[in-house]
Amino acid sequence: MSNPPKSPERSYGRKSISASAAPRDLLDASHPLAQAWRVQVITLLPQAFPGILGTSLTGRALQDGLWQLTAHDLRDHGVGKHRNVDDTPAGGGAGMVLRADVMGAAIDAARRDAAPGSPLIYLSPRGRRFDQKMAQDLAAGPGMTLICGRFEGLDERVIEHYGATEVSLGDFVMTGGEIAAQAIIDAALRLRPGILGNADSMVEESHSSGLLEHPQYTRPAEWQGRGIPDVLMSGNHGEIARWRQAEAERITRQRRPDMWDRYGK
């Protein structure tokens, strides 16, 4: 019995900006966009991409060719009739481990489309915790290649051989790295030029200055018996700035003492 035909890699991003471009333009992995921020994702669930990234501002930027996403199906590199990608852990134990030969082939394929100098990131619960500084560093680069972990993890030899950086979304465990990959892409992508309509909106948001963001208010002026703080209605921009700074410090000190300690150093 012959193997079923391989499904094509999924690439998202336009070669040109045109309202009449056919949907298949978003699925052509053979034409990397030279000026785009290029992201490669190695996953067992390529159908999960672009997911939420294909909507709103990130989706518009994807259509406009400001960035490009290629989802590489790990199963395409599986071995045997069933395209196996995992095997039992050496030394025994529960669960399955992603095979070194399968993942190595997938990385080699993905890196052929990756932007030169872009980092290789393995999404793993034991990795360095993702933060705004890492998002800024990724946004400043040409793109990235993300390995979505599954099962009990990835053969350690792959991480060592390719020098992959292990990154965790937080101190918890998920069934796979796909949701984490989308979160990391979004956090970095929104810092890229031209993605957000108002670049000033990034200046005062949480984590950008080492503090959590101050409270925000809008219309109506009174709701459920609660009014907007008078200082925000005063028109005195100096007083408003001081109030916002004081509130950011207060909230950070109360809710994130770890951030407050780092901020004071």
C-alpha positions as CSV (number, residue, x, y, z in Angstrom):
1,M,0.0,0.0,0.0
2,S,1.5,3.3,-1.1
3,N,1.8,6.3,1.2
4,P,-0.9,9.0,0.8
5,P,0.3,12.2,-0.9
6,K,1.8,14.8,1.3
7,S,-0.2,17.8,2.0
8,P,1.4,21.1,1.0
9,E,3.0,23.3,3.5
10,R,0.8,26.2,4.4
11,S,2.2,29.7,3.8
12,Y,0.3,32.8,4.7
13,G,1.3,36.3,3.4
14,R,0.7,38.1,0.1
15,K,3.3,38.5,-2.7
16,S,1.6,41.8,-3.6
17,I,-1.0,44.1,-2.1
18,S,-4.1,43.6,-4.1
19,A,-7.7,43.4,-3.1
20,S,-8.4,40.9,-5.9
21,A,-5.7,38.4,-5.0
22,A,-7.0,34.8,-4.9
23,P,-7.0,32.9,-1.6
24,R,-4.4,30.5,-3.0
25,D,-1.9,33.3,-2.9
26,L,-1.9,32.9,0.9
27,L,-1.0,29.2,0.6
28,D,2.0,29.3,-1.7
29,A,5.1,28.4,0.3
30,S,7.4,28.6,-2.7
31,H,7.6,32.5,-2.7
32,P,9.0,33.9,0.5
33,L,8.3,37.6,0.9
34,A,11.7,39.2,0.9
35,Q,10.7,42.3,3.0
36,A,8.2,40.5,5.3
37,W,8.8,39.4,8.9
38,R,8.9,35.6,8.3
39,V,7.6,33.0,10.7
40,Q,8.0,29.3,10.4
41,V,5.9,27.0,12.6
42,I,6.6,23.2,12.9
43,T,3.5,21.5,14.2
44,L,1.3,18.4,14.1
45,L,-1.7,20.7,13.7
46,P,-1.0,23.0,10.7
47,Q,-4.7,23.6,10.3
48,A,-4.5,25.6,13.6
49,F,-2.7,28.4,11.7
50,P,-3.1,31.3,11.2
51,G,-6.0,30.9,13.7
52,I,-6.6,34.1,15.6
53,L,-3.6,35.7,13.9
54,G,-5.6,35.7,10.6
55,T,-8.0,38.2,12.1
56,S,-8.1,41.9,13.1
57,L,-4.9,43.9,12.8
58,T,-2.5,40.9,12.5
59,G,-4.7,39.4,9.8
60,R,-4.8,42.6,7.8
61,A,-1.0,42.8,8.1
62,L,-0.8,39.3,6.9
63,Q,-2.9,40.1,3.9
64,D,-0.8,43.2,3.2
65,G,2.4,41.2,3.2
66,L,4.0,42.8,6.2
67,W,4.6,39.3,7.6
68,Q,4.5,35.8,6.4
69,L,3.6,32.6,8.1
70,T,4.4,29.0,7.0
71,A,3.0,26.1,8.9
72,H,5.1,23.0,8.4
73,D,3.3,19.7,9.0
74,L,5.6,17.5,11.2
75,R,3.7,14.5,9.9
76,D,5.1,15.0,6.4
77,H,8.4,13.9,7.8
78,G,7.1,10.9,9.8
79,V,8.5,7.4,9.2
80,G,6.9,4.2,8.1
81,K,3.5,3.5,6.6
82,H,1.7,5.6,9.4
83,R,4.2,8.4,9.3
84,N,5.1,8.0,13.0
85,V,6.6,11.1,14.6
86,D,7.2,9.7,18.1
87,D,8.4,6.7,20.0
88,T,8.6,5.4,23.6
89,P,11.1,7.2,25.9
90,A,14.6,5.6,26.2
91,G,14.9,4.1,29.7
92,G,11.2,3.7,30.0
93,G,8.4,5.9,31.3
94,A,5.0,7.1,30.5
95,G,4.0,8.9,27.2
96,M,5.8,9.3,24.0
97,V,8.7,11.5,22.8
98,L,9.1,13.3,19.4
99,R,11.8,11.5,17.4
100,A,15.1,13.2,16.6
101,D,15.2,12.1,12.9
102,V,11.7,13.3,12.2
103,M,12.1,16.6,13.9
104,G,15.5,17.1,12.4
105,A,14.1,16.7,8.9
106,A,11.3,19.1,9.7
107,I,13.7,21.7,11.0
108,D,15.9,21.5,7.9
109,A,12.8,22.0,5.7
110,A,11.5,24.9,7.7
111,R,14.9,26.7,7.9
112,R,15.2,26.7,4.1
113,D,12.3,29.2,4.1
114,A,13.4,31.0,7.2
115,A,14.9,34.5,7.2
116,P,18.7,34.4,7.6
117,G,19.6,35.0,11.3
118,S,16.2,34.2,12.7
119,P,16.2,32.2,15.9
120,L,14.9,28.6,16.4
121,I,12.6,28.4,19.4
122,Y,11.3,25.2,21.0
123,L,8.1,25.8,23.0
124,S,8.6,23.8,26.2
125,P,7.3,24.1,29.8
126,R,10.9,23.9,31.0
127,G,12.1,26.9,28.9
128,R,12.8,30.5,29.8
129,R,9.6,32.3,30.6
130,F,8.4,34.5,27.8
131,D,8.2,38.2,28.6
132,Q,7.9,41.6,26.9
133,K,11.7,42.0,26.5
134,M,11.8,38.8,24.6
135,A,8.9,40.0,22.4
136,Q,10.8,43.2,21.7
137,D,14.0,41.2,20.8
138,L,12.0,39.0,18.4
139,A,10.2,41.9,16.8
140,A,13.5,43.6,16.1
141,G,14.8,40.5,14.2
142,P,13.9,39.1,10.8
143,G,11.4,36.5,12.1
144,M,11.6,33.2,13.9
145,T,11.1,29.4,13.6
146,L,8.9,27.9,16.3
147,I,8.7,24.2,17.2
148,C,5.4,23.3,18.8
149,G,6.0,20.6,21.5
150,R,3.8,17.6,21.9
151,F,3.5,14.5,24.1
152,E,6.3,14.2,26.7
153,G,8.7,16.4,24.8
154,L,11.4,16.4,22.1
155,D,14.5,14.2,21.9
156,E,17.2,16.3,23.7
157,R,19.7,15.7,20.9
158,V,17.7,17.9,18.5
159,I,17.7,20.8,21.0
160,E,21.5,20.4,21.4
161,H,22.3,19.9,17.7
162,Y,20.3,22.9,16.4
163,G,21.0,25.1,19.4
164,A,17.3,25.7,19.9
165,T,16.2,28.2,22.6
166,E,13.5,26.7,24.9
167,V,10.7,29.1,25.8
168,S,7.7,28.7,28.0
169,L,4.6,30.8,28.0
170,G,4.3,30.5,31.7
171,D,4.5,28.2,34.7
172,F,1.8,25.7,33.6
173,V,1.6,22.8,31.1
174,M,-0.5,22.7,28.0
175,T,-1.3,19.8,25.6
176,G,0.8,21.3,22.9
177,G,2.7,24.4,21.8
178,E,0.3,25.7,19.2
179,I,-1.5,28.2,21.4
180,A,1.8,29.3,22.9
181,A,3.2,29.8,19.4
182,Q,0.3,32.0,18.4
183,A,0.6,34.1,21.6
184,I,4.3,34.6,21.1
185,I,3.9,35.5,17.4
186,D,1.1,38.0,18.3
187,A,3.2,39.6,21.2
188,A,6.2,40.2,18.9
189,L,4.3,41.0,15.7
190,R,2.3,43.9,17.2
191,L,5.6,45.6,18.0
192,R,6.6,45.6,14.3
193,P,6.3,48.8,12.3
194,G,2.9,49.2,10.6
195,I,1.0,46.6,12.5
196,L,-0.8,48.8,15.1
197,G,-2.6,51.9,13.8
198,N,-1.3,54.0,16.7
199,A,2.3,53.4,17.7
200,D,1.8,55.6,20.8
201,S,-0.5,53.0,22.2
202,M,2.5,50.7,23.0
203,V,4.3,53.3,25.1
204,E,2.2,53.2,28.2
205,E,0.8,49.6,28.1
206,S,1.6,47.0,30.7
207,H,5.2,45.7,30.8
208,S,6.6,48.2,28.3
209,S,8.1,50.4,31.0
210,G,8.6,47.7,33.6
211,L,5.2,48.5,35.3
212,L,1.6,47.3,34.8
213,E,-0.6,49.8,33.0
214,H,-2.6,52.5,34.8
215,P,-6.4,52.2,34.8
216,Q,-8.3,53.3,31.7
217,Y,-11.7,55.1,31.4
218,T,-14.0,56.3,28.7
219,R,-17.6,57.4,28.2
220,P,-20.1,57.6,29.8
221,A,-18.8,60.0,32.4
222,E,-20.8,58.1,35.1
223,W,-21.7,54.5,35.2
224,Q,-23.4,52.5,37.9
225,G,-22.8,55.4,40.3
226,R,-19.0,55.4,39.5
227,G,-17.5,58.5,37.9
228,I,-14.2,59.0,36.0
229,P,-11.5,60.4,38.3
230,D,-11.6,64.2,38.2
231,V,-7.9,64.5,37.2
232,L,-8.6,62.8,33.9
233,M,-11.3,65.4,33.1
234,S,-9.2,68.3,34.1
235,G,-7.3,68.9,30.9
236,N,-4.1,69.3,32.8
237,H,-1.8,66.9,31.0
238,G,1.0,67.2,33.5
239,E,-1.3,66.2,36.4
240,I,-2.7,63.4,34.3
241,A,0.7,62.0,33.5
242,R,1.6,62.1,37.2
243,W,-1.6,60.4,38.2
244,R,-1.1,57.7,35.6
245,Q,2.5,57.1,36.8
246,A,1.4,56.9,40.4
247,E,-1.4,54.5,39.6
248,A,0.9,52.2,37.5
249,E,3.3,52.1,40.4
250,R,0.5,51.4,42.9
251,I,-1.0,48.5,40.9
252,T,2.4,47.0,40.1
253,R,3.4,47.1,43.8
254,Q,0.1,45.5,44.9
255,R,-0.3,42.9,42.1
256,R,3.2,42.0,41.0
257,P,5.7,42.5,43.8
258,D,8.3,40.7,41.7
259,M,8.0,43.3,38.9
260,W,8.1,46.1,41.5
261,D,11.3,44.7,43.0
262,R,12.9,44.7,39.5
263,Y,11.6,48.2,38.7
264,G,13.2,49.6,41.8
265,K,16.6,48.3,41.0
